[in-house]
Amino acid sequence: MNIKPTVYIKTHGCKLNQSDTLTLNNEFHANGYELTNNEQDADVVVLNTCTVTSTADSKARQYINTTTRKHPDALVVITGCYAQSQSKQLTEMYTNCLVLGNEDKPNLVAKVSEKISQTELDIPSFLPNLNKTRAMVKIQEGCNQVCAYCIVPKVRGREKSIPVHHIISQINKYHSQGFQEVVLTGTQLGTYGFETPGTTLRYLLEEILQSTSIPRIRVSSLQAHEIDSSLLLLWQDQRLQNHLHIPLQSGDNTVLENMRRKYTTEEFKTAVEMTREIISDVSITTDWIIGFPGETDQQFENSVNFVKSTKFADIHPFTYSTRAGTSAAYMSMHVSATVKKTRMSLALHLKSASSMAFKQSMIGKQFPVLWESYDKHEHAIGYTANYIRVNGTRTRNNNVITNEVLQELKDDGTVLC
């Protein structure tokens, strides 16, 4: 019997990467590797990278540099979107690392085994508990939209839907492994099934509700123009969690057009209002790009006013970052770093105020909470159905769902129950 090599996977970026990481965990396990939560114990360290911004690239390089310095005997594997877009550069920079892009992920475990000369490992009888309560399930890959600023179509490819039966099988597998929640992930969930007549996101959700029993199902992100009442009415089934992430990117119609987004602010507002009318206590979160090329002070102010009036549960603002190969990289009138920094400061203030206001509006209400971990003070941490992070004032067991009344909002944003 061979000594089983240990594997640690570090994930940067989006829920798609988290889904890919979970798949890799299962594949390593099925091939006889031992999974670990501690990278210092690992024979193989896999970094699943993001490249949506230059900051993401820098974060990846920093992690690789630190890991190769601290753990020189470990095989470091660089995969994900940064590895896909800059394979040659990373291979030249890190000659002792294995660089495998998204296209190579299906063969990653085999390539690692070949690299470290491991074969015929005994397969453990169970998958170790890696302190996970929520599984990311990829339902589609790639993007056909090609927004002006976005590198995703180049690193994730064209849209491709995962077959319904495969998704249902994966959800049931994760439920059998002890997961209490799945998050349906993809780049463009609203166009799911476009390749097959009669197959839509609504159809997929109906099939999941009928063919699985996992307690909580979360849809990760929807575009405003993909939302309609027939889809939202499915949320009458409380297994579908009342939280939707609807990316805004800008609250100015001219900027949205320059970005090549497929909706106006008026259409976005209609989608938000419809969602709130149909789904009780829904949490709507968003993304907001600061300093897109050509964005004037007035256009930024329009965004600020729109964000204020929409009253999001939370906002993810991030400064525009030039990505080679996107059309926005060639636009004129790029916003200076100083202006972007000033605007970001205001956006972060608005994010905090918006989040606090939403949490305050939920105090006194009861929600099912999935308990997931503990903080440094041993207080239980969990998430409501509408994705409010809460702290328990008494002992809770991990990976258990209990009904809780939200009791108090602290000045630091902590919600107690």
MOLIN-V448501 format. One record per residue. N is the residue number from 1. RES is the residue in one letter. PHI is phi in radians with two decimals (NA if undefined). Layout:
# MOLIN-V448501
n:N res:RES phi:PHI
n:N res:RES phi:PHI
This chain:
# MOLIN-V448501
n:1 res:M phi:NA
n:2 res:N phi:-1.29
n:3 res:I phi:-1.24
n:4 res:K phi:-1.31
n:5 res:P phi:-1.26
n:6 res:T phi:-1.80
n:7 res:V phi:-2.26
n:8 res:Y phi:-2.18
n:9 res:I phi:-2.04
n:10 res:K phi:-1.80
n:11 res:T phi:-2.03
n:12 res:H phi:-1.92
n:13 res:G phi:1.64
n:14 res:C phi:-1.44
n:15 res:K phi:-1.18
n:16 res:L phi:-1.07
n:17 res:N phi:-1.12
n:18 res:Q phi:-1.09
n:19 res:S phi:-1.12
n:20 res:D phi:-1.06
n:21 res:T phi:-1.12
n:22 res:L phi:-1.10
n:23 res:T phi:-1.11
n:24 res:L phi:-1.11
n:25 res:N phi:-0.96
n:26 res:N phi:-1.13
n:27 res:E phi:-1.22
n:28 res:F phi:-1.06
n:29 res:H phi:-1.06
n:30 res:A phi:-1.13
n:31 res:N phi:-1.76
n:32 res:G phi:1.58
n:33 res:Y phi:-1.43
n:34 res:E phi:-1.73
n:35 res:L phi:-1.62
n:36 res:T phi:-2.36
n:37 res:N phi:-1.56
n:38 res:N phi:-2.13
n:39 res:E phi:-1.14
n:40 res:Q phi:-1.24
n:41 res:D phi:-1.64
n:42 res:A phi:-1.57
n:43 res:D phi:-1.44
n:44 res:V phi:-2.25
n:45 res:V phi:-2.02
n:46 res:V phi:-1.87
n:47 res:L phi:-1.86
n:48 res:N phi:-1.65
n:49 res:T phi:-1.58
n:50 res:C phi:-2.07
n:51 res:T phi:-2.45
n:52 res:V phi:-1.16
n:53 res:T phi:-2.40
n:54 res:S phi:-1.15
n:55 res:T phi:-1.10
n:56 res:A phi:-1.11
n:57 res:D phi:-1.08
n:58 res:S phi:-1.09
n:59 res:K phi:-1.08
n:60 res:A phi:-1.14
n:61 res:R phi:-1.07
n:62 res:Q phi:-1.07
n:63 res:Y phi:-1.15
n:64 res:I phi:-1.09
n:65 res:N phi:-1.05
n:66 res:T phi:-1.14
n:67 res:T phi:-1.18
n:68 res:T phi:-1.17
n:69 res:R phi:-1.32
n:70 res:K phi:-1.38
n:71 res:H phi:-2.26
n:72 res:P phi:-1.13
n:73 res:D phi:-1.54
n:74 res:A phi:-1.46
n:75 res:L phi:-1.45
n:76 res:V phi:-1.72
n:77 res:V phi:-1.94
n:78 res:I phi:-1.85
n:79 res:T phi:-2.33
n:80 res:G phi:1.61
n:81 res:C phi:-1.25
n:82 res:Y phi:-1.16
n:83 res:A phi:-1.15
n:84 res:Q phi:-1.24
n:85 res:S phi:-1.44
n:86 res:Q phi:-2.26
n:87 res:S phi:-1.03
n:88 res:K phi:-1.11
n:89 res:Q phi:-1.07
n:90 res:L phi:-1.20
n:91 res:T phi:-1.11
n:92 res:E phi:-1.26
n:93 res:M phi:-1.29
n:94 res:Y phi:-2.17
n:95 res:T phi:-1.17
n:96 res:N phi:-1.64
n:97 res:C phi:-1.73
n:98 res:L phi:-1.74
n:99 res:V phi:-1.85
n:100 res:L phi:-2.35
n:101 res:G phi:-1.29
n:102 res:N phi:-1.00
n:103 res:E phi:-1.10
n:104 res:D phi:-1.64
n:105 res:K phi:-1.00
n:106 res:P phi:-1.05
n:107 res:N phi:-1.89
n:108 res:L phi:-1.07
n:109 res:V phi:-1.09
n:110 res:A phi:-1.10
n:111 res:K phi:-1.19
n:112 res:V phi:-1.14
n:113 res:S phi:-1.05
n:114 res:E phi:-1.13
n:115 res:K phi:-1.16
n:116 res:I phi:-1.75
n:117 res:S phi:1.02
n:118 res:Q phi:-1.92
n:119 res:T phi:-2.46
n:120 res:E phi:0.93
n:121 res:L phi:-1.42
n:122 res:D phi:-1.17
n:123 res:I phi:-1.63
n:124 res:P phi:-1.03
n:125 res:S phi:-1.39
n:126 res:F phi:-2.53
n:127 res:L phi:-1.49
n:128 res:P phi:-1.02
n:129 res:N phi:-1.34
n:130 res:L phi:-1.75
n:131 res:N phi:1.01
n:132 res:K phi:-1.94
n:133 res:T phi:-2.06
n:134 res:R phi:-2.22
n:135 res:A phi:-1.86
n:136 res:M phi:-1.56
n:137 res:V phi:-2.04
n:138 res:K phi:-1.32
n:139 res:I phi:-1.87
n:140 res:Q phi:-2.76
n:141 res:E phi:-2.30
n:142 res:G phi:1.51
n:143 res:C phi:-2.63
n:144 res:N phi:-1.74
n:145 res:Q phi:-1.34
n:146 res:V phi:1.00
n:147 res:C phi:-1.12
n:148 res:A phi:-1.08
n:149 res:Y phi:-1.72
n:150 res:C phi:-1.81
n:151 res:I phi:-1.58
n:152 res:V phi:-0.96
n:153 res:P phi:-1.01
n:154 res:K phi:-1.36
n:155 res:V phi:-1.78
n:156 res:R phi:-1.98
n:157 res:G phi:1.42
n:158 res:R phi:-1.32
n:159 res:E phi:-1.13
n:160 res:K phi:-2.60
n:161 res:S phi:-1.51
n:162 res:I phi:-1.40
n:163 res:P phi:-1.00
n:164 res:V phi:-0.98
n:165 res:H phi:-1.09
n:166 res:H phi:-1.20
n:167 res:I phi:-1.11
n:168 res:I phi:-1.10
n:169 res:S phi:-1.07
n:170 res:Q phi:-1.17
n:171 res:I phi:-1.07
n:172 res:N phi:-1.13
n:173 res:K phi:-1.14
n:174 res:Y phi:-1.13
n:175 res:H phi:-1.08
n:176 res:S phi:-1.16
n:177 res:Q phi:-1.44
n:178 res:G phi:1.91
n:179 res:F phi:-1.19
n:180 res:Q phi:-1.79
n:181 res:E phi:-2.53
n:182 res:V phi:-2.11
n:183 res:V phi:-2.01
n:184 res:L phi:-1.37
n:185 res:T phi:-2.13
n:186 res:G phi:2.97
n:187 res:T phi:-1.46
n:188 res:Q phi:-2.35
n:189 res:L phi:-1.10
n:190 res:G phi:-1.16
n:191 res:T phi:-1.72
n:192 res:Y phi:-0.92
n:193 res:G phi:1.44
n:194 res:F phi:-1.07
n:195 res:E phi:-1.31
n:196 res:T phi:-2.10
n:197 res:P phi:-0.96
n:198 res:G phi:1.53
n:199 res:T phi:-1.74
n:200 res:T phi:-2.37
n:201 res:L phi:-1.08
n:202 res:R phi:-1.02
n:203 res:Y phi:-1.06
n:204 res:L phi:-1.03
n:205 res:L phi:-1.09
n:206 res:E phi:-1.06
n:207 res:E phi:-1.17
n:208 res:I phi:-1.12
n:209 res:L phi:-1.08
n:210 res:Q phi:-1.44
n:211 res:S phi:-1.92
n:212 res:T phi:-2.31
n:213 res:S phi:-2.23
n:214 res:I phi:-1.03
n:215 res:P phi:-1.14
n:216 res:R phi:-2.27
n:217 res:I phi:-2.20
n:218 res:R phi:-2.12
n:219 res:V phi:-1.66
n:220 res:S phi:-1.30
n:221 res:S phi:-2.79
n:222 res:L phi:-2.37
n:223 res:Q phi:-1.41
n:224 res:A phi:-0.99
n:225 res:H phi:-1.32
n:226 res:E phi:-1.73
n:227 res:I phi:-1.68
n:228 res:D phi:-2.48
n:229 res:S phi:-1.14
n:230 res:S phi:-1.12
n:231 res:L phi:-1.25
n:232 res:L phi:-1.12
n:233 res:L phi:-1.12
n:234 res:L phi:-1.10
n:235 res:W phi:-1.24
n:236 res:Q phi:-1.14
n:237 res:D phi:-1.40
n:238 res:Q phi:-1.27
n:239 res:R phi:-1.20
n:240 res:L phi:-1.36
n:241 res:Q phi:-1.35
n:242 res:N phi:-1.48
n:243 res:H phi:-2.48
n:244 res:L phi:-2.26
n:245 res:H phi:-1.74
n:246 res:I phi:-2.12
n:247 res:P phi:-1.12
n:248 res:L phi:-1.63
n:249 res:Q phi:1.31
n:250 res:S phi:-2.76
n:251 res:G phi:-1.77
n:252 res:D phi:-2.20
n:253 res:N phi:-1.15
n:254 res:T phi:-1.16
n:255 res:V phi:-1.13
n:256 res:L phi:-1.02
n:257 res:E phi:-1.14
n:258 res:N phi:-1.14
n:259 res:M phi:-1.31
n:260 res:R phi:1.18
n:261 res:R phi:-1.35
n:262 res:K phi:-1.80
n:263 res:Y phi:-2.55
n:264 res:T phi:-1.82
n:265 res:T phi:-1.11
n:266 res:E phi:-1.14
n:267 res:E phi:-1.19
n:268 res:F phi:-1.10
n:269 res:K phi:-1.08
n:270 res:T phi:-1.08
n:271 res:A phi:-1.10
n:272 res:V phi:-1.14
n:273 res:E phi:-1.11
n:274 res:M phi:-1.09
n:275 res:T phi:-1.07
n:276 res:R phi:-1.21
n:277 res:E phi:-1.23
n:278 res:I phi:-1.65
n:279 res:I phi:-1.86
n:280 res:S phi:-1.17
n:281 res:D phi:0.94
n:282 res:V phi:-1.19
n:283 res:S phi:-1.74
n:284 res:I phi:-2.00
n:285 res:T phi:-1.97
n:286 res:T phi:-2.68
n:287 res:D phi:-1.95
n:288 res:W phi:-2.55
n:289 res:I phi:-1.54
n:290 res:I phi:-1.78
n:291 res:G phi:1.43
n:292 res:F phi:-1.06
n:293 res:P phi:-0.88
n:294 res:G phi:1.51
n:295 res:E phi:-1.15
n:296 res:T phi:-1.49
n:297 res:D phi:-1.04
n:298 res:Q phi:-1.16
n:299 res:Q phi:-1.17
n:300 res:F phi:-1.12
n:301 res:E phi:-1.09
n:302 res:N phi:-1.06
n:303 res:S phi:-1.12
n:304 res:V phi:-1.00
n:305 res:N phi:-1.14
n:306 res:F phi:-1.16
n:307 res:V phi:-1.08
n:308 res:K phi:-1.04
n:309 res:S phi:-1.25
n:310 res:T phi:-1.40
n:311 res:K phi:1.00
n:312 res:F phi:-1.19
n:313 res:A phi:-1.25
n:314 res:D phi:-2.84
n:315 res:I phi:-2.34
n:316 res:H phi:-1.95
n:317 res:P phi:-1.50
n:318 res:F phi:-2.59
n:319 res:T phi:-1.30
n:320 res:Y phi:-1.03
n:321 res:S phi:-2.23
n:322 res:T phi:-1.14
n:323 res:R phi:-2.04
n:324 res:A phi:-1.00
n:325 res:G phi:1.67
n:326 res:T phi:-1.73
n:327 res:S phi:-1.18
n:328 res:A phi:-1.12
n:329 res:A phi:-1.10
n:330 res:Y phi:-1.75
n:331 res:M phi:-1.29
n:332 res:S phi:-1.53
n:333 res:M phi:1.03
n:334 res:H phi:-1.16
n:335 res:V phi:-1.34
n:336 res:S phi:-1.19
n:337 res:A phi:-1.06
n:338 res:T phi:-1.12
n:339 res:V phi:-1.15
n:340 res:K phi:-1.08
n:341 res:K phi:-1.13
n:342 res:T phi:-1.12
n:343 res:R phi:-1.17
n:344 res:M phi:-1.11
n:345 res:S phi:-1.03
n:346 res:L phi:-1.17
n:347 res:A phi:-1.10
n:348 res:L phi:-1.17
n:349 res:H phi:-1.10
n:350 res:L phi:-1.16
n:351 res:K phi:-1.00
n:352 res:S phi:-1.10
n:353 res:A phi:-1.12
n:354 res:S phi:-1.15
n:355 res:S phi:-1.12
n:356 res:M phi:-1.11
n:357 res:A phi:-1.12
n:358 res:F phi:-1.15
n:359 res:K phi:-1.03
n:360 res:Q phi:-1.08
n:361 res:S phi:-1.20
n:362 res:M phi:-1.68
n:363 res:I phi:-1.10
n:364 res:G phi:1.67
n:365 res:K phi:-1.66
n:366 res:Q phi:-1.85
n:367 res:F phi:-2.45
n:368 res:P phi:-1.24
n:369 res:V phi:-2.11
n:370 res:L phi:-1.68
n:371 res:W phi:-1.46
n:372 res:E phi:-2.14
n:373 res:S phi:-2.86
n:374 res:Y phi:-2.32
n:375 res:D phi:-1.51
n:376 res:K phi:-1.15
n:377 res:H phi:-1.68
n:378 res:E phi:1.15
n:379 res:H phi:-1.48
n:380 res:A phi:-1.17
n:381 res:I phi:-2.12
n:382 res:G phi:-2.56
n:383 res:Y phi:-2.27
n:384 res:T phi:-1.25
n:385 res:A phi:-1.03
n:386 res:N phi:-1.65
n:387 res:Y phi:1.13
n:388 res:I phi:-1.63
n:389 res:R phi:-1.31
n:390 res:V phi:-2.25
n:391 res:N phi:-1.95
n:392 res:G phi:-1.44
n:393 res:T phi:-1.53
n:394 res:R phi:-2.43
n:395 res:T phi:-1.13
n:396 res:R phi:-2.25
n:397 res:N phi:-1.54
n:398 res:N phi:-1.15
n:399 res:N phi:1.10
n:400 res:V phi:-2.18
n:401 res:I phi:-1.83
n:402 res:T phi:-2.27
n:403 res:N phi:-1.47
n:404 res:E phi:-2.33
n:405 res:V phi:-1.62
n:406 res:L phi:-1.30
n:407 res:Q phi:-1.73
n:408 res:E phi:-2.70
n:409 res:L phi:-1.91
n:410 res:K phi:-1.44
n:411 res:D phi:-1.08
n:412 res:D phi:-1.54
n:413 res:G phi:1.64
n:414 res:T phi:-1.20
n:415 res:V phi:-1.85
n:416 res:L phi:-1.79
n:417 res:C phi:-2.54
